[in-house]
Amino acid sequence: MRITVISAIGLLALSGCASGVGDRGPAPSGEPYEASVMVIDDGAGANACTVIMESFPPQCGDPLPIRGWDWSQVEGWQQSGDVRWGDYRLTGVIVDGELAITTAPVPRTPETTPLPRDSGEILQPGHGTGPQTGR
């Protein structure tokens, strides 16, 4: 009986330390942010997504809400049903757990996405490696 109680207490203590995969917790306000991410909006607001669930349409894991995102102000997005998404280079600052954009988002295209240093490939404008959809 005593071993069972001690084991149960230990298990509860360990389970309290667990966190979800990709769970970064709230970012501190004022923290600068710059990243190439997929922006996904499922109708509840746009999120910068560092973890992508590759379904169709894609789903966002580990979302960072984007303050004031306006799809009419950016190019390079796709839509299926109520979900819109696109790959962008974002620069901003974290304010109350949300990303406030400070410079215009840049759509990531093969021309703007760097290749690995040792890939040996050269990309020329207009010769990308994926569909060029956008509005």
C-alpha positions as CSV (number, residue, x, y, z in Angstrom):
1,M,0.0,0.0,0.0
2,R,2.8,2.4,1.0
3,I,4.7,1.8,-2.3
4,T,1.5,2.4,-4.3
5,V,0.9,5.8,-2.6
6,I,4.5,6.8,-3.1
7,S,4.4,5.7,-6.8
8,A,1.1,7.7,-7.3
9,I,2.6,10.8,-5.8
10,G,5.7,10.5,-7.9
11,L,3.7,10.0,-11.1
12,L,1.5,13.1,-10.3
13,A,4.7,15.2,-9.7
14,L,6.2,14.1,-13.0
15,S,3.0,14.6,-15.0
16,G,2.9,18.2,-13.7
17,C,6.3,18.8,-15.4
18,A,5.1,17.7,-18.9
19,S,4.4,20.1,-21.7
20,G,3.1,19.6,-25.2
21,V,5.4,19.3,-28.2
22,G,6.3,22.7,-29.5
23,D,4.7,24.4,-26.5
24,R,6.8,27.5,-26.1
25,G,4.6,29.2,-23.5
26,P,3.8,32.9,-23.8
27,A,6.5,35.1,-25.2
28,P,7.5,38.1,-23.2
29,S,6.2,41.4,-24.3
30,G,8.6,43.6,-26.2
31,E,10.6,40.6,-27.6
32,P,11.7,41.2,-31.2
33,Y,10.5,38.5,-33.7
34,E,11.8,37.7,-37.1
35,A,11.1,34.4,-38.9
36,S,10.1,32.7,-42.1
37,V,6.8,30.9,-41.2
38,M,3.6,29.7,-42.6
39,V,0.7,32.0,-41.7
40,I,-2.6,30.1,-41.3
41,D,-6.0,31.6,-40.7
42,D,-8.8,29.1,-40.1
43,G,-11.4,31.8,-39.7
44,A,-10.6,32.6,-36.1
45,G,-7.6,34.9,-36.9
46,A,-4.2,34.6,-38.5
47,N,-1.4,32.8,-36.7
48,A,2.3,32.5,-37.3
49,C,2.9,28.8,-37.3
50,T,6.3,27.2,-36.5
51,V,4.8,23.7,-36.5
52,I,2.8,22.7,-39.5
53,M,0.4,19.7,-39.7
54,E,0.7,18.8,-43.4
55,S,-3.0,18.0,-44.1
56,F,-5.0,19.8,-46.7
57,P,-5.6,22.5,-45.9
58,P,-2.6,22.7,-43.5
59,Q,-3.2,23.1,-39.8
60,C,-1.2,25.2,-37.4
61,G,0.6,23.8,-34.4
62,D,2.2,26.1,-31.8
63,P,0.3,29.2,-33.1
64,L,1.4,32.7,-32.4
65,P,-1.5,35.1,-33.1
66,I,-0.8,38.0,-35.5
67,R,-2.3,41.3,-34.6
68,G,-4.1,43.1,-37.4
69,W,-3.3,40.6,-40.2
70,D,-5.0,41.6,-43.5
71,W,-4.9,39.1,-46.3
72,S,-5.8,41.9,-48.8
73,Q,-2.4,43.5,-48.1
74,V,-0.3,40.4,-48.9
75,E,0.3,38.2,-52.0
76,G,1.2,34.6,-52.3
77,W,-1.6,33.0,-50.3
78,Q,-3.9,30.0,-51.0
79,Q,-7.3,29.1,-49.8
80,S,-9.4,26.0,-49.3
81,G,-12.8,26.5,-47.7
82,D,-12.5,28.9,-44.8
83,V,-8.8,28.3,-44.4
84,R,-6.2,30.7,-45.9
85,W,-2.4,30.2,-45.7
86,G,0.9,31.3,-47.1
87,D,4.6,31.4,-46.4
88,Y,6.0,34.7,-45.3
89,R,9.0,36.4,-43.8
90,L,7.7,38.2,-40.8
91,T,9.3,41.0,-38.7
92,G,7.7,42.4,-35.6
93,V,7.6,42.5,-31.9
94,I,5.7,40.4,-29.4
95,V,3.0,42.4,-27.5
96,D,0.8,40.7,-24.9
97,G,1.4,37.3,-26.5
98,E,0.6,38.4,-30.1
99,L,2.9,39.3,-33.0
100,A,2.6,43.0,-34.0
101,I,4.1,43.3,-37.5
102,T,6.5,46.2,-37.9
103,T,7.5,45.8,-41.5
104,A,5.5,44.5,-44.5
105,P,5.4,40.7,-44.7
106,V,7.4,39.3,-47.6
107,P,6.0,36.3,-49.4
108,R,8.5,33.5,-49.5
109,T,9.0,32.3,-53.1
110,P,11.8,30.2,-54.5
111,E,13.5,33.5,-55.4
112,T,13.4,34.8,-51.8
113,T,14.0,31.5,-50.0
114,P,17.7,30.8,-49.5
115,L,19.0,27.4,-50.4
116,P,21.3,25.5,-48.0
117,R,24.9,26.6,-48.4
118,D,26.2,23.3,-49.7
119,S,23.2,22.5,-52.0
120,G,25.2,23.4,-55.1
121,E,21.9,24.6,-56.7
122,I,21.4,27.9,-58.4
123,L,17.9,29.4,-58.6
124,Q,17.1,31.8,-61.4
125,P,14.1,34.1,-61.3
126,G,11.1,32.3,-62.9
127,H,12.6,28.8,-62.4
128,G,11.3,28.0,-59.0
129,T,10.6,24.6,-57.6
130,G,6.9,24.9,-56.7
131,P,3.6,26.2,-57.8
132,Q,3.3,29.9,-57.9
133,T,-0.2,30.6,-56.7
134,G,-1.3,33.8,-55.1
135,R,-3.5,36.8,-55.6
